[in-house]
């Protein structure tokens, strides 16, 4: 596109932004928009920045547009989403719609129709008609909403985790749709676990089964009630037992230490309900051998995880367990702190910590250091033999 046409298009974009802000724009953002109309987007962004940092939602929204389109500054979709998120949280309807679009189409962040719906609902409440239309279409194509996960603050920290991190613990799993005929007053949480003995013992996160009145597990077509055998809140691990679950125990990597950069597989049941349980496999790598704030019991991974992955196995490319999926940084809450949208900053409990927990509770984990690397699909086939879906009924 010729430079003159590019400038005209950019000015049209900013003019549209001005129209979106009609009736709610302070003098500062309006002056910055005038600067942008003259083609000086760099000066406009500089004028908007202090206003945005002080919490002006209109300035935040226009800064998002500037970063989204690379106007006078390098294009940065992460920073754009960060500013849109801040403006949306302050009640800016168009910014909330932008966030919905980002999650629906994977613009600068990973696709997530559940999060897209949440932002569209926020925009619709602010009166954004386009968001209302997109919300209707989204419900038709992806079904009714199944979860609502608020961003809560980490105890003693400014950067929140997803969704709720009690002191010394790990995040709760998200609420799921109860099975047909269930008591709607009962809270249903879901998660993942994996079999670790030939006697039906299942390892998962403590937060998956915390405060459960009833625990059910499902492996393929077999459903059984599980009992809580042991738990340790500080390391966020729990041991269940379900006698009817006849699954192959998972194999741990015992001898060789895991290293940063190694490829890994996450296998579990994110965003599932009890009547429609489908395992999901995601790929990534070990990013760091330390967790949040340098926690030595955790490691950071790049594989995408969602609510419901908690308690699932983290596997190396030979199909051996090297960790237990545990938590993730809330990217939107991080954006509110840093102005940037962090992606794939997820955490798993180290396999060695899980092995110590099992030994302390009288189990000897299966280990094999002679297994050869496989394809991701083959690792998934192996994981399917031992991984179970967990449903917790909280009264």
NORFEN-V682516 format. One record per pair of residues at least 24 apart in sequence whose ideal C-beta (glycine too) atoms are under 7 Angstrom apart, sorted by the first residue. I is the first residue (numbers start at 1). J is the second residue. Records with the same first field share a line. If there is no record, write none. Layout:
BEGIN
I: J / J
END
This chain:
BEGIN
7: 39
10: 41 / 69 / 71
11: 36 / 37 / 39
13: 65 / 69
17: 61 / 62 / 65
20: 94
21: 58
24: 58
25: 58
26: 56 / 58
28: 56 / 59
29: 56 / 58 / 59 / 62
32: 62
33: 62
41: 66 / 71 / 72
42: 72 / 73
44: 72
45: 72 / 73
52: 83
55: 90
57: 87 / 90 / 91 / 92
60: 86 / 87
61: 87 / 92 / 94 / 95
64: 95 / 98
77: 107 / 108
78: 108 / 340 / 341
79: 339 / 340
80: 108
81: 108 / 109 / 335 / 341
82: 335 / 339 / 340 / 341
83: 339
85: 332 / 335 / 336
86: 335 / 336
88: 119 / 122
89: 336
91: 126
93: 123 / 126 / 127 / 128 / 131
94: 128
96: 122 / 123 / 126 / 128 / 131
97: 123 / 128 / 130 / 131
100: 131 / 134
104: 138
108: 341
109: 331 / 341 / 343
110: 304 / 343
113: 138 / 142
114: 145 / 146 / 147 / 271
117: 145
118: 148
146: 176 / 177 / 271 / 273
147: 174 / 175 / 176 / 271 / 307
149: 174 / 307
151: 330 / 332 / 333
158: 337
159: 329 / 333 / 334 / 337
160: 330 / 333
161: 327 / 329 / 330
162: 328 / 330
163: 307
168: 233 / 234
169: 207 / 233 / 236
170: 205 / 207 / 236 / 326 / 327
171: 207 / 327
172: 207
173: 207 / 208 / 307 / 308 / 310
174: 307 / 308
176: 272 / 273
177: 273
179: 274 / 275
180: 275
186: 393 / 394 / 395
187: 394
188: 391 / 393
189: 392 / 394
190: 269 / 272 / 308 / 389 / 390 / 391
191: 308 / 310 / 311 / 390
192: 268 / 269 / 308 / 309 / 310 / 311 / 312 / 387 / 389 / 390
193: 217 / 240 / 311 / 388 / 390
194: 250 / 312 / 313 / 386 / 387 / 388
195: 245 / 247 / 249 / 250 / 386 / 388
196: 249 / 250 / 358 / 363 / 365
197: 249 / 363
198: 249
200: 241 / 242 / 243 / 245
201: 229 / 239 / 241 / 363
202: 226 / 240 / 241 / 242 / 388
203: 237 / 239 / 324 / 354 / 358
204: 238 / 240 / 311 / 390
205: 236 / 237 / 238 / 310 / 311 / 324 / 326
206: 231 / 232 / 233 / 236 / 237 / 238
207: 236 / 310
208: 310 / 311 / 390 / 392
209: 238 / 240 / 390 / 392
211: 394
212: 392 / 393 / 394
213: 393 / 394 / 395
214: 393
215: 240 / 390 / 392
216: 391
217: 242 / 245 / 388 / 389 / 390
218: 277 / 388 / 389
219: 245 / 247 / 388
229: 361
230: 361
232: 357
235: 297 / 349 / 353 / 357
236: 326 / 349
237: 324 / 349 / 354 / 357
239: 361
245: 388
247: 385 / 386 / 388
248: 385 / 386
249: 366 / 386
250: 313 / 321 / 386
251: 319 / 320 / 321 / 366 / 367 / 368
252: 320 / 321 / 351 / 355 / 365 / 366 / 367
253: 316 / 320 / 321 / 322 / 351 / 369
254: 355 / 367 / 369
255: 369
256: 369
258: 286 / 322
259: 286
260: 286 / 287 / 288 / 289
261: 285 / 286
262: 286 / 316
263: 317
264: 301 / 303 / 314 / 315 / 316 / 322
265: 315 / 376 / 379 / 380
266: 303 / 305 / 309 / 312 / 314 / 325
267: 312 / 313 / 315 / 380 / 383 / 387
268: 308 / 309 / 312 / 325 / 387
269: 308 / 389
270: 305 / 306 / 307 / 308 / 309
271: 306 / 307 / 308
272: 308 / 389
274: 391
277: 389
279: 384 / 387
281: 376 / 380
283: 376
284: 344
291: 347
292: 347
297: 349 / 350 / 353
298: 326 / 347 / 348 / 349 / 350
299: 323 / 348 / 350
300: 345 / 347
301: 346 / 347 / 348
302: 344
303: 346
304: 344
305: 346
311: 390
312: 387
313: 383 / 387
314: 348
315: 379 / 383
317: 373 / 374 / 379
318: 371 / 372 / 373 / 374
319: 371 / 374 / 379 / 382 / 383
320: 368 / 371
321: 351
322: 351
323: 348 / 349 / 350 / 351
324: 348 / 349 / 354
END
